[in-house]
Amino acid sequence: MTDARRAYYDRIAAHGLTPLWEVLGALVPPEPRSPAVPALWRYAELREHVMEAGRVITAEEAERRVLILENPGLRGQSCITQSLYAGLQLILPGEVAPAHRHTQSALRLVLDGEGAYTAVDGERTTMRRGDFIITPAWTFHDHGNLGDQPVVWLDGLDIPTVRFLDAGFAEKAVTQVQSVARPEGDALARYGANLLPLDYAPKPADPTRVFVYPHEKTRAAMQAIAAASAPDPHLAHKQRYVNPATGTSPMPTIAAFTQAIPAGFETRALRSTDGTIHVCLEGSGEAEIAGTTYRFAENDVFVVPSWHRLQLRASRDTMLFSFSDRPVQQALGLWREERL
Ligand code: 1HN
């Protein structure tokens, strides 16, 4: 750069100005160039470290005893993609994670142990392995472990999205444990049984009142689908979780999916603009992400950043759970997918 130009940049900098032409290419790239990188977390390697957190701090002191899964390309930012956060949460027998609420939306995917519950707006649900549970924005929620085993689940939140918009609010409840207002299963009976209350008229972006999607039901549906049809070349068998009252994603900022891949099947390459977090619930296989192969087994988590090619190979019959910011991109007209 010429001295005259440098001197000019320095002069305008004093006025809060900077030249667009120096940054234009980076601001408007021809296609997404995510700073997030592909990564895999092996649960077998993480488990002992998660359990050790139980000896380092109590759930009450931590408020939420979680180890964040930080994308290696985004260290220090508490995120797994640019828009989403993920972590592994541990709750020991007898512990409670105190009630609070925030404008961030959360999902849980139960991975290890049983006997814990989560309560959303006064209703508890028992957490069983593979269950997909949501905590919509601004709903009071607390967790407890009434059993005799440590329980671990994956948390997924839209924290970076809400941070980007500077729209975060949070508050603690007056009591640590919410009093039980309705029996377990109440929301599922009212909103998740192909029935709705007569006066219930949700707006399109309202989160679903169904806050648990039991794995047992999802698994049975996916097995029926896999038995009845040939796998799609790019997706094998993939379905999205929905708000049954609207057909939209369970929460406005996060989409969630379940995918069954028959043993020996290999998907064709696909890329999409929604960076996606995958969790292996059953089986094992390989994810080839932009040319690098990652071997995954049960409870492993891997992230596919925006616009990175993904190919999946199943060694055994495999079930994957995944989530992304797809509904945000779709609402803004930004979402793109390419099936190769
Ligand atoms: C949160 O409320 C939970 O409720 C988990 O279990 C992780 C990370 C950041 C902010 C709030 C939970 C969280 C969180």
Boltz pocket constraint, residues with backbone or C-beta under 6 A from the ligand:
constraints:
  - pocket:
      binder: B
      contacts: [[A, 64], [A, 66], [A, 87], [A, 89], [A, 97], [A, 102], [A, 106], [A, 141], [A, 143], [A, 155], [A, 157], [A, 159]]
      max_distance: 6.0
